[in-house]
């Protein structure tokens, strides 16, 4: 049997079983709808993202393109994309490759170009200049609409460089991931760039198990089959009507605390390399439930503000506020037992190290986390705990699937559309006006 | 005349002049106290951090130690410290050195060890193993109390490696920055490690202009005299009773919005390399005004939750919530005109690039920011704007001084102690119990 993520919804929970059950029943019809979506295996509804991890045609397409484009010369993947087009990949990449400053000389590096930054663009330029052959580089352009301003600007900048250096050959090293029928796809066809599509109903923030996430991760050498199977295992649990459905339980607790007057959701990772995973979740929550209108069109200006904390760093920065300040946050502690031995020596130099002598770093971190949880319990601050045995593709797949299901349940409980982001257009139209001059 | 940071407190402000004036007058006695502190130039009060940037003895000490320990072989500075001991340095380092993934082969790199992480510890170990001589490395141990768990654990791990490789010579490459009289200082004296002190009343989150920030920045090659002079210029403006006092104006607007029901403060940088500066500010606000008790000892559980946003990345992640969701945030936009030309070519490949052709990235980013501000204005969401012409030591010094003054004014308006963090002890005592077994 596969190992699963562990959840503790009891410790730190101050709601009664009755309150929880009442909310659970509101979601049962939603579960039936999702089961029907899962049964078809098709991409007909916004919820169809749940079918991605078990889509064998998708897996074949991604594997075939990976085999075709990846060769022993490949050093750098330029990933041009922002928001839903890169946050999932970045989350997995940072979690598994460690923090940016780690030496990864022997690995294929993904170089992310998201916003427009001359600093980042010039660094990309230096990589192109240094490359001895076109095969050292692959350029992935990811944009659902095909017209995201930052992605287009970065692409034009980079394409001019690649084209200048390698001429027609540059076109063989470009892959586009976009909606079928976008302008970008049309141009890609004309230029013979490779094309992968995102199923139309799947939104950016739910697309990590589509080609958007799978292709760059496969190219960079991660085991996407484990990533997918983690998601599949979790989907099963999250579509069940049992009391152990973790996505449902988590959604209910976030919902109940929101209505109790807690407008902030604090996801508190005790592994610093998961900060980007937090940023992926931040988009998922920010866009999915931050809404001007509810499902019946009434103006509600609803939403929960997600924040990311990193242990133990933020214990020296934010925990004074968390413990002493207003009771306006619901917290999820996430901890994965640290891998890779690092130990305080038996014979220590400093007197203040007496308690630490001979202890492993994982043991120290675990004691810190338990100290924090005890302080939360004493102050009756609400929290849930999530943990798993190691940071790997399999568990990341589980966690991301869990969070996406949690979010659509939460949207249902809040009576909002989990899949749109209409307010974003407000600034975009202004920006366009300015660019038009 | 020196150039200064520009502030716009009018655009995005929905309070009347009367409301602002009433708050301003509450702070005038505080300004008198601060002027008295500035006049002494001494370190007798918690507010004495304002005297650091003009402390010529401190400058001499830091410069002398830099000259003594920095040589042409130096490649890596291990900075062991967490919270107030490293966030200020990290803020300046990331702002000026660009994001972590930039190639900085010719620079001296600061390697930060904050929390306990086997991944990071092993990377540090690899650097020690690779070094050919002791002079390539300097180890800075920064802890005000001298007994911070994570810093002590990291130090013991690293010291064992350094000692094994270089024996007694390792002791010549260790510098300790701590309070006078700490256990760490005592040990440092016995081992002949270099020692710098932090003036006792200066707290960690107000210590960036003490040796805590100045020494690592000077060693890494930054111009600390410009950093200090920026702070000095700003101090002058922030101690004035004029309507243009930026720290006072900013504190008043944050305060008024908090009492109007906005519990979240959103600092929104449009330069991604300033994210660590945001994290420094997050600690400053989280610890300085997140308090269980007010100055008269009543339980108030007060505080404003700081959050960091990054433009344009978070426009594709959080702005749906900001525009459509609850009106619970007060925003500070911070934008520095991007340096270093990167341009979209005149002849573009994609149809969607038509508006971008021949435009510089800075122009595009500026149009995006203006689009966002217009959307905020239309929704009457409150904000202030801060900008300056380039990211440099001088302007970072101004900004950090401005924010520290803003925070002590804000604490005064909220009637809390800006300098303590009593609730932090709650988890620490639990962690100690667990470590004792």
Boltz contact constraints between the chains, C-beta under 6 A:
constraints:
  - contact:
      token1: [A, 82]
      token2: [B, 316]
      max_distance: 6.0
  - contact:
      token1: [A, 83]
      token2: [B, 316]
      max_distance: 6.0
  - contact:
      token1: [A, 83]
      token2: [B, 317]
      max_distance: 6.0
  - contact:
      token1: [A, 98]
      token2: [B, 119]
      max_distance: 6.0
  - contact:
      token1: [A, 100]
      token2: [B, 100]
      max_distance: 6.0
  - contact:
      token1: [A, 100]
      token2: [B, 101]
      max_distance: 6.0
  - contact:
      token1: [A, 101]
      token2: [B, 100]
      max_distance: 6.0
  - contact:
      token1: [A, 102]
      token2: [B, 123]
      max_distance: 6.0
  - contact:
      token1: [A, 114]
      token2: [B, 313]
      max_distance: 6.0
  - contact:
      token1: [A, 115]
      token2: [B, 312]
      max_distance: 6.0
  - contact:
      token1: [A, 115]
      token2: [B, 313]
      max_distance: 6.0
  - contact:
      token1: [A, 116]
      token2: [B, 361]
      max_distance: 6.0
  - contact:
      token1: [A, 116]
      token2: [B, 364]
      max_distance: 6.0
  - contact:
      token1: [A, 116]
      token2: [B, 365]
      max_distance: 6.0
  - contact:
      token1: [A, 117]
      token2: [B, 272]
      max_distance: 6.0
  - contact:
      token1: [A, 118]
      token2: [B, 338]
      max_distance: 6.0
  - contact:
      token1: [A, 118]
      token2: [B, 340]
      max_distance: 6.0
  - contact:
      token1: [A, 118]
      token2: [B, 342]
      max_distance: 6.0
  - contact:
      token1: [A, 118]
      token2: [B, 361]
      max_distance: 6.0
  - contact:
      token1: [A, 119]
      token2: [B, 98]
      max_distance: 6.0
  - contact:
      token1: [A, 121]
      token2: [B, 342]
      max_distance: 6.0
  - contact:
      token1: [A, 122]
      token2: [B, 340]
      max_distance: 6.0
  - contact:
      token1: [A, 123]
      token2: [B, 102]
      max_distance: 6.0
  - contact:
      token1: [A, 147]
      token2: [B, 352]
      max_distance: 6.0
  - contact:
      token1: [A, 150]
      token2: [B, 312]
      max_distance: 6.0
  - contact:
      token1: [A, 152]
      token2: [B, 350]
      max_distance: 6.0
  - contact:
      token1: [A, 152]
      token2: [B, 352]
      max_distance: 6.0
  - contact:
      token1: [A, 152]
      token2: [B, 353]
      max_distance: 6.0
  - contact:
      token1: [A, 153]
      token2: [B, 344]
      max_distance: 6.0
  - contact:
      token1: [A, 153]
      token2: [B, 356]
      max_distance: 6.0
  - contact:
      token1: [A, 153]
      token2: [B, 364]
      max_distance: 6.0
  - contact:
      token1: [A, 156]
      token2: [B, 344]
      max_distance: 6.0
  - contact:
      token1: [A, 156]
      token2: [B, 345]
      max_distance: 6.0
  - contact:
      token1: [A, 156]
      token2: [B, 348]
      max_distance: 6.0
  - contact:
      token1: [A, 156]
      token2: [B, 353]
      max_distance: 6.0
  - contact:
      token1: [A, 157]
      token2: [B, 342]
      max_distance: 6.0
  - contact:
      token1: [A, 159]
      token2: [B, 349]
      max_distance: 6.0
  - contact:
      token1: [A, 160]
      token2: [B, 345]
      max_distance: 6.0
  - contact:
      token1: [A, 183]
      token2: [B, 351]
      max_distance: 6.0
  - contact:
      token1: [A, 183]
      token2: [B, 352]
      max_distance: 6.0
  - contact:
      token1: [A, 187]
      token2: [B, 350]
      max_distance: 6.0
  - contact:
      token1: [A, 263]
      token2: [B, 328]
      max_distance: 6.0
  - contact:
      token1: [A, 272]
      token2: [B, 117]
      max_distance: 6.0
  - contact:
      token1: [A, 283]
      token2: [B, 317]
      max_distance: 6.0
  - contact:
      token1: [A, 286]
      token2: [B, 317]
      max_distance: 6.0
  - contact:
      token1: [A, 286]
      token2: [B, 318]
      max_distance: 6.0
  - contact:
      token1: [A, 286]
      token2: [B, 321]
      max_distance: 6.0
  - contact:
      token1: [A, 287]
      token2: [B, 320]
      max_distance: 6.0
  - contact:
      token1: [A, 290]
      token2: [B, 320]
      max_distance: 6.0
  - contact:
      token1: [A, 290]
      token2: [B, 321]
      max_distance: 6.0
  - contact:
      token1: [A, 290]
      token2: [B, 324]
      max_distance: 6.0
  - contact:
      token1: [A, 290]
      token2: [B, 325]
      max_distance: 6.0
  - contact:
      token1: [A, 291]
      token2: [B, 324]
      max_distance: 6.0
  - contact:
      token1: [A, 292]
      token2: [B, 324]
      max_distance: 6.0
  - contact:
      token1: [A, 301]
      token2: [B, 326]
      max_distance: 6.0
  - contact:
      token1: [A, 303]
      token2: [B, 321]
      max_distance: 6.0
  - contact:
      token1: [A, 303]
      token2: [B, 325]
      max_distance: 6.0
  - contact:
      token1: [A, 303]
      token2: [B, 326]
      max_distance: 6.0
  - contact:
      token1: [A, 307]
      token2: [B, 307]
      max_distance: 6.0
  - contact:
      token1: [A, 312]
      token2: [B, 115]
      max_distance: 6.0
  - contact:
      token1: [A, 312]
      token2: [B, 150]
      max_distance: 6.0
  - contact:
      token1: [A, 313]
      token2: [B, 114]
      max_distance: 6.0
  - contact:
      token1: [A, 313]
      token2: [B, 115]
      max_distance: 6.0
  - contact:
      token1: [A, 316]
      token2: [B, 82]
      max_distance: 6.0
  - contact:
      token1: [A, 316]
      token2: [B, 83]
      max_distance: 6.0
  - contact:
      token1: [A, 317]
      token2: [B, 83]
      max_distance: 6.0
  - contact:
      token1: [A, 317]
      token2: [B, 283]
      max_distance: 6.0
  - contact:
      token1: [A, 317]
      token2: [B, 286]
      max_distance: 6.0
  - contact:
      token1: [A, 318]
      token2: [B, 286]
      max_distance: 6.0
  - contact:
      token1: [A, 319]
      token2: [B, 424]
      max_distance: 6.0
  - contact:
      token1: [A, 320]
      token2: [B, 287]
      max_distance: 6.0
  - contact:
      token1: [A, 320]
      token2: [B, 290]
      max_distance: 6.0
  - contact:
      token1: [A, 320]
      token2: [B, 421]
      max_distance: 6.0
  - contact:
      token1: [A, 320]
      token2: [B, 423]
      max_distance: 6.0
  - contact:
      token1: [A, 320]
      token2: [B, 424]
      max_distance: 6.0
  - contact:
      token1: [A, 321]
      token2: [B, 286]
      max_distance: 6.0
  - contact:
      token1: [A, 321]
      token2: [B, 290]
      max_distance: 6.0
  - contact:
      token1: [A, 321]
      token2: [B, 303]
      max_distance: 6.0
  - contact:
      token1: [A, 323]
      token2: [B, 423]
      max_distance: 6.0
  - contact:
      token1: [A, 323]
      token2: [B, 426]
      max_distance: 6.0
  - contact:
      token1: [A, 324]
      token2: [B, 290]
      max_distance: 6.0
  - contact:
      token1: [A, 324]
      token2: [B, 291]
      max_distance: 6.0
  - contact:
      token1: [A, 324]
      token2: [B, 292]
      max_distance: 6.0
  - contact:
      token1: [A, 324]
      token2: [B, 423]
      max_distance: 6.0
  - contact:
      token1: [A, 325]
      token2: [B, 290]
      max_distance: 6.0
  - contact:
      token1: [A, 325]
      token2: [B, 303]
      max_distance: 6.0
  - contact:
      token1: [A, 326]
      token2: [B, 301]
      max_distance: 6.0
  - contact:
      token1: [A, 326]
      token2: [B, 303]
      max_distance: 6.0
  - contact:
      token1: [A, 328]
      token2: [B, 263]
      max_distance: 6.0
  - contact:
      token1: [A, 338]
      token2: [B, 118]
      max_distance: 6.0
  - contact:
      token1: [A, 340]
      token2: [B, 118]
      max_distance: 6.0
  - contact:
      token1: [A, 340]
      token2: [B, 122]
      max_distance: 6.0
  - contact:
      token1: [A, 342]
      token2: [B, 118]
      max_distance: 6.0
  - contact:
      token1: [A, 342]
      token2: [B, 121]
      max_distance: 6.0
  - contact:
      token1: [A, 342]
      token2: [B, 157]
      max_distance: 6.0
  - contact:
      token1: [A, 344]
      token2: [B, 153]
      max_distance: 6.0
  - contact:
      token1: [A, 344]
      token2: [B, 156]
      max_distance: 6.0
  - contact:
      token1: [A, 345]
      token2: [B, 156]
      max_distance: 6.0
  - contact:
      token1: [A, 345]
      token2: [B, 160]
      max_distance: 6.0
  - contact:
      token1: [A, 348]
      token2: [B, 156]
      max_distance: 6.0
  - contact:
      token1: [A, 349]
      token2: [B, 159]
      max_distance: 6.0
  - contact:
      token1: [A, 350]
      token2: [B, 152]
      max_distance: 6.0
  - contact:
      token1: [A, 350]
      token2: [B, 187]
      max_distance: 6.0
  - contact:
      token1: [A, 351]
      token2: [B, 183]
      max_distance: 6.0
  - contact:
      token1: [A, 352]
      token2: [B, 147]
      max_distance: 6.0
  - contact:
      token1: [A, 352]
      token2: [B, 152]
      max_distance: 6.0
  - contact:
      token1: [A, 352]
      token2: [B, 183]
      max_distance: 6.0
  - contact:
      token1: [A, 353]
      token2: [B, 152]
      max_distance: 6.0
  - contact:
      token1: [A, 353]
      token2: [B, 156]
      max_distance: 6.0
  - contact:
      token1: [A, 355]
      token2: [B, 435]
      max_distance: 6.0
  - contact:
      token1: [A, 356]
      token2: [B, 153]
      max_distance: 6.0
  - contact:
      token1: [A, 361]
      token2: [B, 116]
      max_distance: 6.0
  - contact:
      token1: [A, 361]
      token2: [B, 118]
      max_distance: 6.0
  - contact:
      token1: [A, 364]
      token2: [B, 116]
      max_distance: 6.0
  - contact:
      token1: [A, 364]
      token2: [B, 153]
      max_distance: 6.0
  - contact:
      token1: [A, 365]
      token2: [B, 116]
      max_distance: 6.0
  - contact:
      token1: [A, 367]
      token2: [B, 431]
      max_distance: 6.0
  - contact:
      token1: [A, 367]
      token2: [B, 434]
      max_distance: 6.0
  - contact:
      token1: [A, 367]
      token2: [B, 435]
      max_distance: 6.0
  - contact:
      token1: [A, 368]
      token2: [B, 431]
      max_distance: 6.0
  - contact:
      token1: [A, 370]
      token2: [B, 434]
      max_distance: 6.0
  - contact:
      token1: [A, 371]
      token2: [B, 427]
      max_distance: 6.0
  - contact:
      token1: [A, 371]
      token2: [B, 430]
      max_distance: 6.0
  - contact:
      token1: [A, 371]
      token2: [B, 431]
      max_distance: 6.0
  - contact:
      token1: [A, 372]
      token2: [B, 427]
      max_distance: 6.0
  - contact:
      token1: [A, 374]
      token2: [B, 430]
      max_distance: 6.0
  - contact:
      token1: [A, 375]
      token2: [B, 426]
      max_distance: 6.0
  - contact:
      token1: [A, 375]
      token2: [B, 427]
      max_distance: 6.0
  - contact:
      token1: [A, 421]
      token2: [B, 320]
      max_distance: 6.0
  - contact:
      token1: [A, 423]
      token2: [B, 320]
      max_distance: 6.0
  - contact:
      token1: [A, 423]
      token2: [B, 323]
      max_distance: 6.0
  - contact:
      token1: [A, 423]
      token2: [B, 324]
      max_distance: 6.0
  - contact:
      token1: [A, 424]
      token2: [B, 319]
      max_distance: 6.0
  - contact:
      token1: [A, 424]
      token2: [B, 320]
      max_distance: 6.0
  - contact:
      token1: [A, 426]
      token2: [B, 323]
      max_distance: 6.0
  - contact:
      token1: [A, 426]
      token2: [B, 375]
      max_distance: 6.0
  - contact:
      token1: [A, 427]
      token2: [B, 371]
      max_distance: 6.0
  - contact:
      token1: [A, 427]
      token2: [B, 372]
      max_distance: 6.0
  - contact:
      token1: [A, 427]
      token2: [B, 375]
      max_distance: 6.0
  - contact:
      token1: [A, 430]
      token2: [B, 371]
      max_distance: 6.0
  - contact:
      token1: [A, 430]
      token2: [B, 374]
      max_distance: 6.0
  - contact:
      token1: [A, 431]
      token2: [B, 367]
      max_distance: 6.0
  - contact:
      token1: [A, 431]
      token2: [B, 368]
      max_distance: 6.0
  - contact:
      token1: [A, 431]
      token2: [B, 371]
      max_distance: 6.0
  - contact:
      token1: [A, 434]
      token2: [B, 367]
      max_distance: 6.0
  - contact:
      token1: [A, 434]
      token2: [B, 370]
      max_distance: 6.0
  - contact:
      token1: [A, 435]
      token2: [B, 355]
      max_distance: 6.0
  - contact:
      token1: [A, 435]
      token2: [B, 367]
      max_distance: 6.0
